[in-house]
Amino acid sequence: MTNTKAGFAAIIGAPNAGKSTLVNALVGEKVSIVTHKVQTTRFQVRGIAMLKDNDDATAQVVLVDTPGIFKAGGDDRLGRSMVHAAWSGVDDSNAVIHVVDAPAYLRVLHKEPTAQDKKAFADTERVTKGLSTRKMGLICLALNKIDEIPHDQLLEVIAAFKDHTFYNEIFLISALNRDGVDALSKTLASAMPEGPFLYPPDQAADLPSRLMAAEITREKLYLRLHDELPYASTVETEKWTKQKNGDIRIDQVIYVKRDSQKPIVLGKGGRTIRDIGASARQDMQDWLGVKVHLFLFVKVREGWTDDRARYAESGLNFDV
Ligand SMILES: Nc1nc2c(ncn2[C@@H]2O[C@H](COP(=O)(O)OP(=O)(O)OP(=O)(O)O)[C@@H](O)[C@H]2O)c(=O)[nH]1
């Protein structure tokens, strides 16, 4: 019998609702900011929280973000497929937390919204519509920023959501002050399935950065080789070292399935991998704002398709 639990929780909500602040409150430390630039996968890891459930078991909750849900101009085919992919990232999670900027919502109800409030309201409606058709374990509503709401108006916000019966739990929180966050974290932990941790706990702090860096290289690899190497490769960040002068050294391995695929990635005289490395390094520098030294290696790994954590890293669903 294991007493560890592990799973995924999707955090969704309009821009500015307080998602990053909530992730920081759940993780318990400031998580390095992950840009939304690369959106090729269905979700991005924002942080890893180690939370206690109601029975005191420890749950590793991988907090993921699916920014594609709010893809602007989502009416064309590409937009629709990105929105669809983002929702399938939500479906693969064990729980979802919908974060709403409660003061902004109240201003709409009181007919005194700002332009940003109106947009947040429209986004919230889109999310509630999407959530109403989900069939997943736990759907939470987190009405955030209650520190800015007079007490007598709290019930009014809750009442506005009372017809949305698909929410299993509603929390009134202040992600900034951590009010209500403990109750939310216990509920989340309780919803996670039993099982071993998905990531080594000592990697948890810089994991979002490692994954982001792997994602950047994977995107370049895909852009360059998707005809020759469909779905056959994965990228992992093995080492992440901050050097004394502030530069960052990143060592990554590109795993392919068969020996015959190695020369495809390397290219004639190593040209292909050099090009991929150069453009990935450029993106990493733009993202991190410091000089990056990127070292890419190609290895064959048979049977990588059997490893659950690696699937999680590449944004794929292992349980299908
Ligand atoms: N008063 C108050 N402000 C909050 C609270 N939570 C977040 N904020 C503020 O709301 C703003 C947006 O918070 P973020 O956590 O960046 O929001 P986000 O949803 O991650 O935003 P995007 O990354 O744009 O999607 C910041 O100025 C936060 O400080 C809260 O509980 N109370």
The ligand as a MOL file (V3000), in Angstrom:
LIG
                    3D

  0  0  0     0  0            999 V3000
M  V30 BEGIN CTAB
M  V30 COUNTS 32 34 0 0 0
M  V30 BEGIN ATOM
M  V30 1 N -6.1210 42.1370 -3.9420 0
M  V30 2 C -5.7490 40.9800 -4.5110 0
M  V30 3 N -5.0210 40.9890 -5.6380 0
M  V30 4 C -4.6660 39.7980 -6.1790 0
M  V30 5 C -5.0300 38.5810 -5.5910 0
M  V30 6 N -4.5610 37.5820 -6.3760 0
M  V30 7 C -3.8940 38.1700 -7.3960 0
M  V30 8 N -3.9540 39.5120 -7.2790 0
M  V30 9 C -3.3640 40.5130 -8.1740 0
M  V30 10 O -3.9850 40.4140 -9.4510 0
M  V30 11 C -3.0290 40.6770 -10.4820 0
M  V30 12 C -2.9770 39.5130 -11.4570 0
M  V30 13 O -2.4970 38.3540 -10.7810 0
M  V30 14 P -1.7780 37.1460 -11.5370 0
M  V30 15 O -1.5580 36.0810 -10.5280 0
M  V30 16 O -0.6180 37.6350 -12.3260 0
M  V30 17 O -2.9290 36.7470 -12.5550 0
M  V30 18 P -2.9380 35.6620 -13.7330 0
M  V30 19 O -4.3010 35.1100 -13.7600 0
M  V30 20 O -1.8180 34.6920 -13.5390 0
M  V30 21 O -2.6850 36.5510 -14.9860 0
M  V30 22 P -2.1960 36.1220 -16.4830 0
M  V30 23 O -0.8140 35.5620 -16.3440 0
M  V30 24 O -2.2620 37.4320 -17.2030 0
M  V30 25 O -3.1820 35.1530 -16.9950 0
M  V30 26 C -1.6950 40.9170 -9.7860 0
M  V30 27 O -1.5280 42.3040 -9.6450 0
M  V30 28 C -1.8950 40.2620 -8.4160 0
M  V30 29 O -1.1130 40.8220 -7.4120 0
M  V30 30 C -5.8070 38.6130 -4.3780 0
M  V30 31 O -6.1880 37.6010 -3.7770 0
M  V30 32 N -6.1400 39.8360 -3.8900 0
M  V30 END ATOM
M  V30 BEGIN BOND
M  V30 1 1 1 2
M  V30 2 2 2 3
M  V30 3 1 2 32
M  V30 4 1 3 4
M  V30 5 2 4 5
M  V30 6 1 4 8
M  V30 7 1 5 6
M  V30 8 1 5 30
M  V30 9 2 6 7
M  V30 10 1 7 8
M  V30 11 1 8 9
M  V30 12 1 9 10
M  V30 13 1 9 28
M  V30 14 1 10 11
M  V30 15 1 11 12
M  V30 16 1 11 26
M  V30 17 1 12 13
M  V30 18 1 13 14
M  V30 19 2 14 15
M  V30 20 1 14 16
M  V30 21 1 14 17
M  V30 22 1 17 18
M  V30 23 2 18 19
M  V30 24 1 18 20
M  V30 25 1 18 21
M  V30 26 1 21 22
M  V30 27 2 22 23
M  V30 28 1 22 24
M  V30 29 1 22 25
M  V30 30 1 26 27
M  V30 31 1 26 28
M  V30 32 1 28 29
M  V30 33 2 30 31
M  V30 34 1 30 32
M  V30 END BOND
M  V30 END CTAB
M  END
